[in-house]
């Protein structure tokens, strides 16, 4: 790709004018966003805000060191006034945040909102999904009970199998060859410092790209009708947010957070299983040899990032047949099948 072609490609996907196009509050949105299922873009941001507020409150009592972390979580859950509620809201927001980002990605996939010139918007969205999973994984590890300790051990062990970069990356994450006191401290720093900072910058980049290109119209929708971002869409997002906050409170009260046995490096539990959002990968790795599972999982993530161009290749090979949509939907169905399979096993 020559320099001029590359500059033209970038200019089309990041068409930065002297100022942002229009005023944000005066932006017009496609009419289909009035249906709540199409308007999930702001939901992860709200849940991230809940995570930040409750996370800050939890840091007042949490001690990120193996000798004290379990006891500090026990104190938060059973001794601190409303500590169980704060921890429950934090856990519930984490679960819903993974689900909200996933549903938003599925919506963009189904409506093919990743097509030219919005490819980079999709790529940044995939990065946000992976960062959300990293949030969840590092946060789950901080409880330091038996299941979280051994799930962390098994999860990080897989990193060592990655060719070339695996062993040094594992050493960097753990602070040693095995899970040790440094591991918890490093995961804590990643959870409250590194990942939130990267996540915030990535969210701002995603919003910037959405503002440049606007929200994609539905394919085949010839109405071209719009409605104002403010106050119509803002009020709609606020209504969805209030329902989510109510759901989080009900979740925390109906299923208050629990705590297993203290982590014991010398006693492996009979059943180690990660949280539900890792079920597809966990089930797949149990079905195939480890190296095959890692390489295919890496290929799957790479395909997620490259999907706009993969779909474009399918479209050029078979115009109008939406082969890419069917192929992608098949992969989504396999993922859901693996998730349900592991959940019922």
Secondary structure, 3 states (H helix, E strand, C coil): CCHHHHHHHHHHHCCCCCCCCCCHHHCEEEHHHHCHHHCCCCHHHHHHHHHHHHHHHHHCCCCCCHHHHHHHHHHHHHCCCCHHHHHHHHHHHHHHHHHHHHHHHHHHHHCCCCCCCCHHHHHHHHHHHHHHHHHHHHHHHCCCEHHHHHHHHHHHHHHCCCCCCHHHHHHHHHCCCCCCHHHHHHHHHHHHHHHHHHHHHHHHHHHHHHHHHCCCCCCCCCCCCEEEHHHHHHHHHHHHHHHHHHHHHHHHHHCCCCCCCECCCCCCCCCCCCCHHHHHHHHHHHHCCHHHHHHHHHHHHHHHHHHHHHHHHHHHHCCCCCHHHHHHHHHHHHHHHHHHHHHHC
